[in-house]
Amino acid sequence: MNRIFILSTILIRDLFLSMFGIVPLAAAVAFGLIAFEYGMDQAQFITVGGVGTLVLCFLTTLLLASRANRASTYLVLARLHRRAELLASVILASFSITVLLAILIALGNLLTGRLTLAPPATFWIPPSWSPLLLLAASLGLALSGLVARGGSHLVGYLLLAGLLVANEQGALLADRGLTWLVRAVTTVIWPVSTLLAHASAGTLDGAYFLAGALTLGYAILLYLLAVFLFQEKDLCWSE
């Protein structure tokens, strides 16, 4: 565990010492300015902010994985007991960066009066967002070039794009007799949508906790997939 913490610190330092470190910062500033332009209440912040930080975490994971996918990483990887430790470090680093940026976004908009938060419901934001951030980090890792074998990450992107499009065009698909596809997509995204919706409404019932557990389960499965792909992969560094 200590090696994972140390390696995640190294990854964070490496990212922000490179020009790519400006990307998550710029994305956070843009989201904080554009999404909060007309102000937000707590319910909006949980849903809109949750989706925004999820995307930010996904982007940060891809950047960290890209930085790790270099020949210089071999010196570190050769000293690790298991390759999976590098992947866990990427997730921890991405999660930490995203949490810090989310706090800065919230504080900045609170100070400018564009965000309203009221305890005790505010304290449910961290446990509601944490599974989502872990899911985003695990998804980004599984779709990164670091663990990809052949075109596996491209297939993953196609599946993700198809899922998002099918969810957006649900009514159109149902009209064309593809109700089964709409139901399948709804079932897949149910944990994420339910977690955000119930947290936003302050409905902390059984469905809320089930959705959180399933979202965390998705994250674990994606991480295990990334570990499986990376464990015996012949590494071809980007250099």
Contacts in CASP RR format, 6 or more apart in sequence:
PFRMAT RR
TARGET T0000
AUTHOR 0000-0000-0000
METHOD contacts of the structure
MODEL  1
MNRIFILSTILIRDLFLSMFGIVPLAAAVAFGLIAFEYGMDQAQFITVGG
VGTLVLCFLTTLLLASRANRASTYLVLARLHRRAELLASVILASFSITVL
LAILIALGNLLTGRLTLAPPATFWIPPSWSPLLLLAASLGLALSGLVARG
GSHLVGYLLLAGLLVANEQGALLADRGLTWLVRAVTTVIWPVSTLLAHAS
AGTLDGAYFLAGALTLGYAILLYLLAVFLFQEKDLCWSE
3 80 0 8 1.000
3 81 0 8 1.000
3 85 0 8 1.000
4 85 0 8 1.000
4 88 0 8 1.000
4 89 0 8 1.000
4 92 0 8 1.000
5 92 0 8 1.000
7 76 0 8 1.000
7 80 0 8 1.000
7 85 0 8 1.000
7 86 0 8 1.000
7 89 0 8 1.000
8 89 0 8 1.000
8 90 0 8 1.000
8 92 0 8 1.000
8 93 0 8 1.000
8 96 0 8 1.000
9 93 0 8 1.000
10 76 0 8 1.000
10 89 0 8 1.000
11 64 0 8 1.000
11 67 0 8 1.000
11 68 0 8 1.000
11 89 0 8 1.000
11 90 0 8 1.000
11 93 0 8 1.000
12 64 0 8 1.000
12 93 0 8 1.000
12 96 0 8 1.000
12 97 0 8 1.000
14 67 0 8 1.000
15 21 0 8 1.000
15 63 0 8 1.000
15 64 0 8 1.000
15 67 0 8 1.000
15 93 0 8 1.000
15 97 0 8 1.000
18 67 0 8 1.000
20 63 0 8 1.000
20 66 0 8 1.000
20 67 0 8 1.000
21 63 0 8 1.000
23 59 0 8 1.000
23 63 0 8 1.000
24 56 0 8 1.000
24 59 0 8 1.000
24 60 0 8 1.000
24 63 0 8 1.000
24 97 0 8 1.000
24 98 0 8 1.000
24 101 0 8 1.000
25 101 0 8 1.000
27 56 0 8 1.000
27 59 0 8 1.000
28 56 0 8 1.000
28 101 0 8 1.000
28 102 0 8 1.000
28 104 0 8 1.000
28 105 0 8 1.000
31 52 0 8 1.000
31 56 0 8 1.000
31 105 0 8 1.000
32 105 0 8 1.000
32 109 0 8 1.000
35 48 0 8 1.000
35 49 0 8 1.000
35 52 0 8 1.000
36 105 0 8 1.000
36 109 0 8 1.000
36 114 0 8 1.000
36 115 0 8 1.000
37 114 0 8 1.000
39 109 0 8 1.000
39 113 0 8 1.000
39 114 0 8 1.000
39 115 0 8 1.000
40 48 0 8 1.000
40 109 0 8 1.000
40 114 0 8 1.000
40 115 0 8 1.000
40 116 0 8 1.000
41 116 0 8 1.000
42 116 0 8 1.000
42 117 0 8 1.000
42 118 0 8 1.000
42 121 0 8 1.000
42 122 0 8 1.000
43 200 0 8 1.000
43 201 0 8 1.000
44 200 0 8 1.000
45 106 0 8 1.000
45 115 0 8 1.000
45 117 0 8 1.000
45 125 0 8 1.000
46 125 0 8 1.000
46 128 0 8 1.000
46 196 0 8 1.000
46 199 0 8 1.000
46 200 0 8 1.000
47 196 0 8 1.000
47 197 0 8 1.000
47 200 0 8 1.000
49 102 0 8 1.000
50 129 0 8 1.000
50 132 0 8 1.000
50 196 0 8 1.000
51 196 0 8 1.000
53 98 0 8 1.000
53 101 0 8 1.000
53 102 0 8 1.000
53 129 0 8 1.000
53 132 0 8 1.000
53 133 0 8 1.000
54 132 0 8 1.000
54 133 0 8 1.000
54 135 0 8 1.000
54 136 0 8 1.000
55 136 0 8 1.000
56 98 0 8 1.000
56 101 0 8 1.000
56 102 0 8 1.000
57 94 0 8 1.000
57 95 0 8 1.000
57 98 0 8 1.000
57 133 0 8 1.000
57 136 0 8 1.000
57 137 0 8 1.000
58 136 0 8 1.000
58 137 0 8 1.000
58 139 0 8 1.000
58 140 0 8 1.000
60 94 0 8 1.000
60 97 0 8 1.000
60 98 0 8 1.000
60 137 0 8 1.000
61 90 0 8 1.000
61 91 0 8 1.000
61 94 0 8 1.000
61 136 0 8 1.000
61 137 0 8 1.000
61 139 0 8 1.000
61 140 0 8 1.000
61 141 0 8 1.000
61 144 0 8 1.000
62 140 0 8 1.000
62 143 0 8 1.000
62 144 0 8 1.000
64 90 0 8 1.000
64 93 0 8 1.000
64 94 0 8 1.000
65 90 0 8 1.000
65 140 0 8 1.000
65 141 0 8 1.000
65 144 0 8 1.000
65 145 0 8 1.000
65 146 0 8 1.000
65 147 0 8 1.000
66 144 0 8 1.000
66 145 0 8 1.000
66 146 0 8 1.000
66 238 0 8 1.000
68 86 0 8 1.000
68 90 0 8 1.000
68 146 0 8 1.000
69 144 0 8 1.000
69 145 0 8 1.000
69 146 0 8 1.000
69 237 0 8 1.000
69 238 0 8 1.000
70 237 0 8 1.000
70 238 0 8 1.000
70 239 0 8 1.000
71 237 0 8 1.000
71 238 0 8 1.000
71 239 0 8 1.000
73 86 0 8 1.000
73 237 0 8 1.000
74 235 0 8 1.000
74 237 0 8 1.000
76 86 0 8 1.000
77 83 0 8 1.000
77 86 0 8 1.000
77 235 0 8 1.000
80 86 0 8 1.000
83 227 0 8 1.000
83 230 0 8 1.000
83 231 0 8 1.000
84 227 0 8 1.000
84 230 0 8 1.000
84 231 0 8 1.000
86 230 0 8 1.000
87 141 0 8 1.000
87 146 0 8 1.000
87 147 0 8 1.000
87 223 0 8 1.000
87 226 0 8 1.000
87 227 0 8 1.000
87 230 0 8 1.000
88 223 0 8 1.000
90 137 0 8 1.000
90 141 0 8 1.000
90 146 0 8 1.000
91 134 0 8 1.000
91 137 0 8 1.000
91 138 0 8 1.000
91 141 0 8 1.000
91 223 0 8 1.000
94 137 0 8 1.000
95 133 0 8 1.000
95 134 0 8 1.000
95 137 0 8 1.000
98 133 0 8 1.000
98 136 0 8 1.000
98 137 0 8 1.000
99 133 0 8 1.000
102 129 0 8 1.000
106 115 0 8 1.000
106 117 0 8 1.000
108 115 0 8 1.000
109 115 0 8 1.000
110 117 0 8 1.000
121 202 0 8 1.000
124 199 0 8 1.000
124 202 0 8 1.000
124 204 0 8 1.000
125 199 0 8 1.000
128 195 0 8 1.000
128 196 0 8 1.000
128 199 0 8 1.000
128 212 0 8 1.000
131 195 0 8 1.000
131 212 0 8 1.000
131 215 0 8 1.000
131 216 0 8 1.000
131 219 0 8 1.000
132 192 0 8 1.000
132 195 0 8 1.000
132 196 0 8 1.000
132 215 0 8 1.000
134 215 0 8 1.000
134 216 0 8 1.000
134 219 0 8 1.000
135 192 0 8 1.000
135 215 0 8 1.000
135 216 0 8 1.000
135 218 0 8 1.000
135 219 0 8 1.000
135 222 0 8 1.000
137 219 0 8 1.000
138 218 0 8 1.000
138 219 0 8 1.000
138 220 0 8 1.000
138 222 0 8 1.000
138 223 0 8 1.000
138 226 0 8 1.000
139 160 0 8 1.000
139 219 0 8 1.000
139 222 0 8 1.000
141 147 0 8 1.000
141 222 0 8 1.000
141 223 0 8 1.000
141 226 0 8 1.000
142 153 0 8 1.000
142 156 0 8 1.000
142 222 0 8 1.000
142 223 0 8 1.000
142 225 0 8 1.000
142 226 0 8 1.000
142 229 0 8 1.000
143 153 0 8 1.000
143 156 0 8 1.000
143 157 0 8 1.000
143 160 0 8 1.000
144 153 0 8 1.000
144 226 0 8 1.000
145 153 0 8 1.000
146 230 0 8 1.000
147 153 0 8 1.000
147 226 0 8 1.000
147 229 0 8 1.000
147 230 0 8 1.000
147 233 0 8 1.000
148 154 0 8 1.000
148 229 0 8 1.000
149 229 0 8 1.000
149 233 0 8 1.000
152 229 0 8 1.000
163 185 0 8 1.000
163 188 0 8 1.000
163 189 0 8 1.000
166 173 0 8 1.000
166 181 0 8 1.000
166 182 0 8 1.000
166 185 0 8 1.000
167 185 0 8 1.000
167 186 0 8 1.000
167 189 0 8 1.000
170 182 0 8 1.000
170 185 0 8 1.000
173 179 0 8 1.000
173 181 0 8 1.000
173 182 0 8 1.000
174 182 0 8 1.000
190 211 0 8 1.000
190 214 0 8 1.000
191 210 0 8 1.000
191 211 0 8 1.000
191 212 0 8 1.000
191 214 0 8 1.000
191 215 0 8 1.000
191 218 0 8 1.000
192 211 0 8 1.000
192 215 0 8 1.000
194 207 0 8 1.000
194 208 0 8 1.000
194 210 0 8 1.000
194 211 0 8 1.000
195 208 0 8 1.000
195 211 0 8 1.000
195 212 0 8 1.000
195 215 0 8 1.000
198 204 0 8 1.000
198 205 0 8 1.000
198 207 0 8 1.000
198 208 0 8 1.000
198 211 0 8 1.000
199 208 0 8 1.000
END
